[in-house]
Amino acid sequence: MDVEELIARHPQVFHTMSATAWPSLQRHGLLSTRQLIDVFGLETRERDRLLSAPRK
């Protein structure tokens, strides 16, 4: 499936999240994992682990 077909089939996309994340989403917006790590100032070891491992 190419991009045009994907858009034609699914013109809207949705992001799901835990309801407890709503205050952070309101405050910071929808951020990438890297941006979240920067916002919350995680240590290098934890940062590297999160950015290099697949997430569910």
ZALO-270175 format. One line per 2 residues: number of its first residue (from 1); their letters; for each residue x, z, y of N, C-alpha, C. Coordinates in Angstrom, 2 decimals, always signed. Atoms other than C-alpha are relative to their C-alpha. Layout:
<sites>
NUM	A	X:Z:Y:X:Z:Y:X:Z:Y; ...
</sites>
This chain:
<sites>
1	MD	+0.85:+0.00:-1.17:+0.00:+0.00:+0.00:+0.90:+0.00:+1.23; -0.78:+0.03:-1.23:+1.38:-0.92:+3.39:-0.70:+0.84:+1.08
3	VE	+0.49:-0.87:-1.07:+0.84:+0.92:+6.68:-1.37:-0.45:+0.49; +1.28:+0.51:-0.50:-1.99:-1.34:+7.85:-1.14:+0.33:-0.95
5	EL	+1.04:-0.31:+1.00:-3.92:-0.85:+4.60:-0.30:+1.50:-0.01; +0.19:-1.45:-0.05:-3.38:+2.92:+4.74:-0.88:+0.38:+1.20
7	IA	+0.78:-0.29:-1.20:-4.74:+3.04:+8.30:-1.43:-0.50:-0.14; +1.34:+0.54:+0.18:-7.69:+0.82:+7.39:-0.83:+0.89:-0.94
9	RH	+0.71:-0.84:+0.97:-8.60:+3.04:+4.43:-0.24:+1.42:+0.52; +0.06:-1.39:-0.47:-7.96:+6.34:+6.20:+0.29:+0.06:+1.50
11	PQ	-0.26:+0.04:-1.45:-8.39:+5.99:+9.97:+0.18:+1.37:+0.64; -0.20:-1.35:-0.52:-8.38:+9.76:+10.43:+0.84:+0.78:-1.00
13	VF	-0.78:-0.88:+0.85:-5.89:+12.27:+9.10:-0.27:+1.43:+0.42; +0.26:-1.41:-0.25:-6.27:+16.01:+8.84:+1.18:+0.83:-0.46
15	HT	-1.05:-0.94:+0.38:-3.83:+18.87:+8.67:-0.68:+1.30:-0.39; +0.57:-1.28:+0.42:-4.75:+21.96:+6.68:+1.04:+1.09:+0.15
17	MS	-0.91:-1.13:-0.19:-3.28:+25.39:+7.24:-0.76:+1.28:-0.27; +0.59:-1.32:+0.13:-3.92:+29.04:+6.74:-0.67:+0.39:+1.31
19	AT	+0.69:-0.45:-1.21:-6.42:+30.52:+9.18:+0.85:+0.98:+0.80; -0.84:-0.97:-0.71:-3.84:+33.19:+10.02:+1.05:-0.69:+0.88
21	AW	-0.97:+0.74:-0.81:-1.60:+30.46:+11.52:-0.60:-0.49:+1.32; +0.67:+0.53:-1.19:-4.18:+29.58:+14.21:+0.61:+0.50:+1.32
23	PS	-0.59:-0.44:-1.28:-2.72:+31.82:+16.97:+1.34:-0.68:+0.31; -1.29:+0.67:-0.21:+0.73:+30.28:+16.48:-0.22:-1.47:+0.36
25	LQ	+0.30:+1.40:-0.30:-0.74:+26.77:+16.48:-0.50:-0.14:+1.44; +0.48:+0.04:-1.38:-2.55:+27.51:+19.73:+1.15:+0.20:+1.00
27	RH	-1.10:-0.35:-0.89:+0.60:+28.95:+21.29:+1.07:-1.10:+0.05; -1.15:+0.91:+0.09:+3.19:+26.41:+20.06:-0.35:-1.45:-0.28
29	GL	+0.37:+1.34:+0.42:+1.24:+23.36:+18.90:+0.40:-0.21:-1.46; -0.35:+0.33:+1.38:+1.69:+21.62:+15.54:+1.47:-0.43:-0.04
31	LS	-1.44:+0.22:+0.00:+5.43:+21.78:+14.87:+0.51:-0.38:-1.38; -0.67:+0.31:+1.26:+7.71:+20.37:+12.20:+0.67:+1.26:-0.53
33	TR	-0.70:-1.14:+0.59:+9.52:+22.74:+9.85:+1.24:+0.34:+0.83; -1.22:-0.23:-0.80:+12.73:+22.31:+11.85:-0.35:+0.66:+1.34
35	QL	+0.41:-0.58:-1.28:+10.91:+23.09:+15.11:-0.45:+1.45:-0.17; +0.43:-1.38:+0.27:+9.30:+26.20:+13.60:+1.19:+0.92:-0.21
37	ID	-1.20:-0.79:+0.25:+12.68:+27.42:+12.40:+0.70:+0.31:+1.32; -0.62:-0.22:-1.32:+14.05:+26.97:+15.93:-0.80:+1.01:+0.82
39	VF	+0.85:-0.92:-0.78:+11.08:+28.77:+17.53:+0.19:+1.43:-0.46; -0.06:-1.35:+0.53:+11.40:+31.76:+15.22:+1.43:+0.48:-0.28
41	GL	-1.39:-0.42:+0.04:+15.22:+31.83:+15.21:+0.50:+0.48:-1.35; -0.46:-0.43:+1.32:+15.87:+32.01:+11.48:+1.51:-0.12:-0.13
43	ET	-1.44:+0.02:+0.23:+19.38:+32.72:+10.29:+0.40:-1.28:-0.74; -0.52:+1.25:+0.55:+21.57:+29.84:+9.11:-0.29:-0.15:-1.48
45	RE	+0.21:+0.09:+1.45:+21.27:+30.62:+5.39:-1.46:-0.33:-0.31; +1.43:+0.24:+0.22:+17.46:+30.76:+5.50:-0.40:-1.37:+0.52
47	RD	+0.27:+1.32:-0.59:+17.34:+27.69:+7.75:+0.43:-1.11:-0.96; -0.50:+1.01:+0.92:+19.48:+25.67:+5.35:-0.84:-0.08:-1.27
49	RL	+0.81:-0.03:+1.22:+17.42:+26.80:+2.35:-1.34:-0.71:+0.23; +1.31:+0.59:-0.27:+14.13:+25.81:+3.96:+0.07:-1.51:+0.26
51	LS	-0.12:+1.43:-0.34:+15.37:+22.45:+5.21:+0.52:-0.85:-1.15; -0.56:+0.81:+1.09:+17.03:+21.41:+1.95:-0.85:+0.02:-1.27
53	AP	+0.81:-0.11:+1.21:+14.43:+22.47:-0.65:-1.38:-0.61:+0.20; +1.39:+0.51:-0.09:+11.15:+20.67:-1.39:-0.97:+1.16:+0.16
55	RK	+1.03:-1.02:-0.20:+8.11:+22.64:-0.23:-1.31:-0.49:-0.58; +1.30:+0.37:+0.55:+4.70:+22.71:-1.87:-0.98:-0.25:+1.11
</sites>
